[in-house]
Amino acid sequence: MGSEQRRIVVVGAGSGIGAATAAHFHTRGDHVLAVDVRENETPAAEHRTCDLRDTAAVDALLHDIGSGWDLLAHVAGVPGTAPPADVLTINYLGMRLMTEGMLPLLHPGGAVVAVASTAGAGWAHRTEVLEGLLGATDTAAVESWLATQDPSYPVYNTSKEAVILYAKRLAAPAWTKYGVRINTVSPGPTETPILADFEQSMGVDVLDMVRSTVGRHATVDDIVPIIDFLGSPAARWVTGQDVWADGGFVSSILAGTPIDI
Ligand SMILES: NC(=O)c1ccc[n+]([C@@H]2O[C@H](COP(=O)([O-])OP(=O)(O)OC[C@H]3O[C@@H](n4cnc5c(N)ncnc54)[C@H](O)[C@@H]3O)[C@@H](O)[C@H]2O)c1
């Protein structure tokens, strides 16, 4: 592929990280299909509206766009201030339906990069709980699973844990059957319109603490190059990985006492 034009679907292209991702590839000369629930003017070759809560709309999109794609950059998501069923349906199920639907539409050598979050960093401790959610492949099943869960555990975290675990479990079959890689990028707090909702759902104190630990919040320009790399042929031997793009915040918590320098 090299510097040839690539064909890229960006879901969540209407705002924030998704808009920056679509604009980045478009500016580079790639053919970008920008998908979002909202009408938008993000620079792209084609635009489609699609509500990830509507599985029939997702199916119609997948049916219409044809094959021959190089990359699905699945960025769309909603914060924990949205209704819990929407958080799981959009963030987890929507990503899953788009990813599985795109596998046969991507060239061998193609890739999926989904945006998760450092809020999903606890996924490895929650695999037993998430088992039931990963068994849910439609809206009704996701909602039934949700009804059995502890409402005090943040549903946004659950949705992103599920995205990361799903991508890891899909990586081997996607590679062996389709020659497609799948990775996730987990940003820490990033300056986009969603941040105000995170201040509400996670607490201003928590976000201020993250910012003071690593010096600043991310900008979209910190995140897009990682999506670009993971989606590029240069990352051809990388699959099933979750990359923290958080200025080192999670590592600083998990690794214990910092080395004295
Ligand atoms: N900004 C942050 O601090 C941060 C941190 C970690 C992870 N994330 C994740 O990054 C991704 C992008 O978020 P952002 O910061 O750019 O926020 P944003 O609100 O600017 O963008 C989210 C986009 O998703 C779209 N979307 C929402 N519901 C949809 C639906 N039902 N169907 C289709 N599209 C829908 C929105 O219209 C919007 O364009 C999300 O998955 C978010 O969870 C963001």
The ligand as an ORCA input file, in Angstrom:
! r2SCAN-3c Opt
* xyz 0 1
  N     -12.236     12.946     25.015
  C     -11.808     12.134     25.975
  O     -11.403     12.573     27.061
  C     -11.817     10.644     25.746
  C     -11.023      9.847     26.584
  C     -11.028      8.464     26.398
  C     -11.790      7.905     25.388
  N     -12.567      8.720     24.599
  C     -13.350      8.073     23.560
  O     -13.008      8.653     22.325
  C     -14.090      8.495     21.420
  C     -14.347      9.827     20.737
  O     -14.794     10.748     21.714
  P     -14.536     12.304     21.574
  O     -13.735     12.694     22.726
  O     -14.058     12.633     20.226
  O     -16.031     12.842     21.833
  P     -17.048     13.625     20.879
  O     -18.298     13.717     21.684
  O     -16.403     14.858     20.403
  O     -17.260     12.638     19.652
  C     -18.050     11.470     19.732
  C     -18.695     11.247     18.390
  O     -19.469     10.031     18.469
  C     -20.681     10.279     17.790
  N     -21.751      9.409     18.267
  C     -22.351      9.452     19.469
  N     -23.379      8.599     19.508
  C     -23.417      8.001     18.297
  C     -24.281      7.038     17.736
  N     -25.328      6.554     18.417
  N     -24.060      6.644     16.467
  C     -23.030      7.163     15.754
  N     -22.191      8.091     16.235
  C     -22.389      8.511     17.501
  C     -21.000     11.726     18.127
  O     -22.007     12.276     17.277
  C     -19.656     12.379     17.999
  O     -19.415     12.849     16.708
  C     -15.259      7.972     22.243
  O     -15.387      6.577     22.035
  C     -14.842      8.278     23.664
  O     -15.433      7.387     24.578
  C     -12.568     10.067     24.734
*
